[in-house]
Amino acid sequence: MIRTREYQDSRLQACGVNPALYGDQAAAGLFGQDCFKAMRAAGHQVDGLVQTEQRFRQLKPIAVGETVTQRGWIEAYEEVPRGHRLHRKFEFVRKDGTVALTADVIGLVPDREKWAAAAKKAAQSTPSDPRDGYTLSSEKSMTPEDVTLFSSDVGNLIHFEPDFAANLGYRAPLAQGLQTMVWMMGKLTEDGPPASFELAATFRRPVFWDEEASLWLHRAKTGFIDSMRALNAGGKMTAELTVSSLSYA
């Protein structure tokens, strides 16, 4: 597979990220979309899958226009309170055989009855303010146009078919968790794209395709960002990203 400039620029813009920040480097977060495309090509169920976590580990940057080979497998499939947790793992390999990037896609195949019971239990808890210790970085408006563009080559109907989303109990289609994650990862490129990193995002709540969102940052004592949180207009956390390692050299 090859990451083209046209594809990268259009998808980054749909996430609220300036493509110029990446220069000639391929944006690692967008390879998550290639994972979903590979699932569909292999005949795996994608429609209705709710992504709950995404992990990336970049060992070496991939360039825009560079040819890499993608391979993947199912790591685990297990029952959880809201349905079944499905963990798929992918590697993106250079022509010399070295692994440049790994991606873990973890999602939920929901059971509607179990989902409703778990959601009710979660609503009864009293969480702390997710903004505590974090600084507001930016705000954006999700739009149906951006959500549809970002998800158009993935094919999960939950992202662009209102009737399909309604049948699963949602008031409107959902933005991909990956779309929020790419927005977050863009903050790590503002001083230039990193050479290597390891990070993971957990998707806490659905983000509807017409919602307002804000991004909050936490910095380590070294000054580098080590955590980010995305909130909806009601101040509830929709996604959290944790940076385990980060290098610009």
Buried (B, 14 or more C-beta within 10 A) or exposed (E): EEBEEEBBBBBBBBBBBEBEBBEEBBBBBBBBBBBBBBBBEEEEEBEBBBBBBBBBBBBEBBBBEBEBEBEBEEEEEEEBEBBBBBBBBBBBBBEEEEBBBBBBBBBBBBBEEBBEEBEEEEEEEEEEEBBEEBEEBEEBEBBBEBBBBBBBEBBBBBBBBBEBBEEBEBEBBBBBBBBBBBBBBBBBBEEEBBBBBBBBBBBBBBBBBBBEBBBBBBEEEEEBBBBBBBBBEEEEBBBBBBBEEBEEE
